[in-house]
Amino acid sequence: MSVLVERDEETGVAVVTLNRPERLNAVDLETATQLSTAWREFRSDDSVRAIVVTGAGERAFCTGIDRWAQVPQPSSPYSTDDPLIAIGPKANDLWKPVIAAVRGMACGGAFYLLGEAEFVVAAEDATFFDPHTTYGMVSAYESMYLALRMPYGEAARLALMGTAERMSARRAYEVGLVSELAAPGGELASALRCAETIAGYPTEAVQGTVRSVWAAREGALARAFTLAPHLVSLGNLPPERQADLFAARRSGDFRVR
């Protein structure tokens, strides 16, 4: 299984783990389907009152879409199929609180998950970046999520600098993307501690609060999302040109701030 789900009925907390460490927890079509299925199953599972989402291994939380995933696209320029659009809890109508525990890299499509989590706990060695522009792709949905999680200038810099720069966990904490820093390897325990506390409260009040906080931002996000498919269709280079840029890029050539 590329997504592992563990439930603790005593605490009311579930842990969702992206389980493709050999691919830096990149999301292929199977993983996307399993994530969506897990969120929807939690909707009717009263034993689960809070969830932590994390990634297997030490190198990455998630590195977005698997580069080798084959995603057929409709011929119409007005339609774009994005397999990541439904990998988050809110996209699946789940209003139970979700906390992200991040270690290593979180980049690109990882922001679909981080953008729909209530808050993020990160290891001190975590880094955040968005590679889209480097490879001739529009950062649309990812940037829209980021712009509602941190100041505009920080979201714009992260998206526009591509693979040349990574945001450190410390900087992410300073600008509000991350709510708590933990020692490397301690991020899951810190997130679980928060989840167990929240799971101990009356679930109707908790879910109503999640829905209330999300309501304050979903209007802006929904309006932005209507533009995203068209921006991607207009701005993305052809796949073969993207592949050329990917092949020319040297790994490790970046700075951390």
C-alpha positions in Angstrom: 0.0 0.0 0.0 1.3 3.4 -0.9 -0.9 5.0 1.9 -0.9 3.5 5.3 -3.7 4.2 7.8 -3.4 3.4 11.5 -6.2 4.0 14.0 -5.9 4.3 17.7 -9.4 3.8 19.1 -8.3 4.6 22.6 -7.1 8.2 21.7 -9.4 8.7 18.7 -6.5 9.6 16.5 -5.6 8.2 13.1 -2.2 8.5 11.3 -2.1 8.6 7.5 1.3 7.9 6.1 2.5 8.4 2.5 4.5 5.2 2.1 6.7 5.6 -0.9 10.0 6.6 0.6 11.9 5.2 -2.3 10.1 7.8 -4.5 10.4 10.5 -1.8 6.7 10.0 -1.1 5.7 11.3 -4.5 2.1 10.8 -5.4 1.2 8.6 -8.3 -2.4 7.9 -9.4 -2.8 5.0 -7.1 -1.6 7.0 -4.1 -4.0 9.8 -5.0 -6.9 7.4 -5.1 -5.9 5.9 -1.8 -5.6 9.3 -0.1 -9.1 10.3 -1.3 -10.5 7.0 -0.2 -9.0 7.4 3.3 -10.4 10.9 3.8 -13.9 9.8 2.8 -13.8 6.7 5.0 -12.9 8.9 8.0 -16.1 10.9 7.4 -18.3 8.0 8.7 -15.8 6.5 11.2 -16.8 7.9 14.6 -13.8 6.2 16.2 -11.6 8.7 14.5 -11.8 12.3 15.8 -8.5 13.8 14.6 -5.9 12.8 12.0 -2.2 13.3 11.5 -0.8 13.1 8.0 3.0 12.4 7.5 5.5 10.8 5.2 7.6 7.6 5.6 11.3 7.9 5.9 13.6 10.9 6.8 14.1 12.4 3.3 10.7 13.8 2.4 7.2 14.4 3.6 6.0 14.5 0.0 7.5 15.7 -3.3 4.3 16.2 -5.2 3.2 14.4 -8.3 5.4 11.4 -9.3 7.2 12.6 -12.4 6.6 9.3 -14.2 2.9 9.2 -13.5 0.9 9.1 -16.7 -2.0 11.5 -16.6 -4.2 11.5 -19.7 -5.5 14.9 -20.6 -8.7 15.9 -22.5 -8.1 17.5 -25.9 -10.1 20.6 -24.9 -8.0 23.6 -23.8 -10.8 24.4 -21.4 -10.3 21.2 -19.4 -7.3 20.1 -17.4 -7.2 16.9 -15.3 -5.2 17.3 -12.1 -4.8 14.1 -10.1 -3.8 16.0 -7.0 -6.9 18.2 -6.8 -8.7 15.6 -4.6 -5.9 14.3 -2.3 -6.7 16.7 0.6 -9.3 16.3 3.3 -11.4 19.4 2.5 -11.6 18.3 -1.1 -13.3 15.1 0.2 -15.7 17.0 2.5 -13.9 15.9 5.7 -14.2 18.4 8.6 -12.3 16.4 11.2 -9.1 18.2 12.2 -5.9 17.2 10.2 -2.4 18.0 11.4 0.6 17.6 9.1 3.9 16.3 10.5 6.7 17.2 8.1 10.3 16.0 7.9 12.6 16.4 5.0 11.4 17.9 1.8 7.9 19.2 1.2 7.5 20.6 -2.3 5.2 21.1 -5.2 2.1 19.0 -4.9 2.8 18.5 -1.2 1.0 21.9 -0.7 -2.3 20.4 -1.6 -2.0 18.4 1.6 -0.4 21.2 3.7 -2.9 23.7 2.4 -5.8 21.7 3.7 -4.3 20.7 7.0 -5.4 22.7 10.1 -1.7 23.3 11.0 1.8 22.0 10.4 4.4 20.6 12.8 7.8 20.4 11.2 11.1 18.9 12.0 14.0 21.4 12.2 15.6 19.8 9.1 12.4 20.2 7.0 12.6 22.3 3.9 9.9 23.7 1.6 10.1 24.7 -2.1 8.1 24.7 -5.3 9.9 23.4 -8.5 7.2 24.4 -11.0 8.7 27.5 -12.6 12.2 25.9 -13.0 10.7 23.3 -15.3 8.4 25.6 -17.2 5.2 24.9 -15.3 2.7 27.2 -13.7 2.4 27.0 -9.9 -1.3 27.5 -9.7 -3.1 25.5 -7.0 0.0 25.3 -4.9 0.6 29.0 -4.9 -3.0 29.7 -4.1 -2.8 27.5 -1.1 0.5 29.1 0.0 -0.9 32.6 -0.4 -3.5 31.8 2.3 -0.9 30.3 4.7 1.8 33.0 4.7 2.4 36.6 3.7 2.1 37.3 -0.1 5.8 38.1 -0.6 6.9 34.9 1.1 4.4 32.8 -1.0 5.5 34.5 -4.2 9.2 34.1 -3.4 8.8 30.4 -2.6 6.8 29.8 -5.8 9.0 32.0 -8.2 12.4 30.8 -7.0 11.7 27.3 -8.0 14.5 24.8 -7.2 17.1 27.5 -6.7 16.0 28.1 -3.1 14.5 26.2 -0.3 12.7 27.7 2.7 14.0 26.3 6.0 11.7 25.0 8.7 12.8 28.0 10.9 11.8 30.5 8.2 8.6 28.6 7.6 7.9 28.9 11.3 8.7 32.6 11.3 6.2 33.4 8.4 3.4 31.2 9.7 3.5 28.2 7.4 4.6 26.0 10.3 3.1 26.3 13.8 5.6 24.3 15.7 9.2 23.1 15.3 10.4 19.7 16.6 13.7 17.9 16.8 14.3 15.7 13.7 12.3 12.5 14.3 10.1 14.2 16.9 7.6 15.9 14.6 5.2 13.0 14.6 5.1 12.7 18.4 4.5 16.5 18.6 1.7 16.3 16.1 0.1 13.3 17.8 0.2 15.2 21.1 -1.8 18.0 19.6 -4.2 15.5 17.8 -4.8 13.6 21.0 -5.7 16.8 22.9 -8.1 17.9 20.2 -9.6 14.4 19.9 -10.5 14.6 23.6 -12.9 17.5 23.0 -16.5 17.2 21.9 -16.4 16.3 18.3 -19.3 18.5 17.1 -17.6 21.6 18.5 -14.3 20.6 17.0 -15.7 20.0 13.5 -17.7 23.1 13.7 -14.6 25.1 14.5 -12.7 23.5 11.6 -15.5 24.4 9.3 -15.6 28.0 10.6 -11.9 28.6 10.2 -12.0 27.1 6.7 -15.1 29.3 5.8 -13.0 32.4 6.4 -10.7 31.4 3.5 -12.6 29.1 1.2 -14.3 31.9 -0.7 -11.0 33.4 -1.9 -9.7 29.9 -2.6 -12.7 28.9 -4.6 -12.5 32.0 -6.8 -8.8 31.5 -7.4 -9.3 27.9 -8.3 -11.7 28.8 -11.1 -8.7 30.4 -12.8 -6.1 27.7 -12.1 -6.9 25.3 -14.9 -6.7 28.1 -17.5 -3.5 29.5 -16.1 -1.9 26.0 -16.2 -3.2 25.4 -19.8 -1.8 28.8 -21.0 1.5 28.9 -19.1 2.9 25.3 -19.1 5.5 24.4 -21.6 5.0 21.3 -23.7 5.9 18.1 -21.8 8.9 17.4 -24.0 10.3 20.9 -23.2 9.7 20.3 -19.5 11.6 17.1 -19.7 14.5 18.9 -21.3 14.6 21.4 -18.4 14.4 18.6 -15.9 17.3 16.7 -17.5 19.4 19.9 -17.5 18.9 20.7 -13.9 21.7 19.7 -11.5 20.5 18.3 -8.2 21.9 19.9 -5.1 22.2 23.3 -6.7 20.2 25.4 -4.3 20.4 27.6 -1.2 18.5 27.3 2.0 17.2 30.4 3.7 
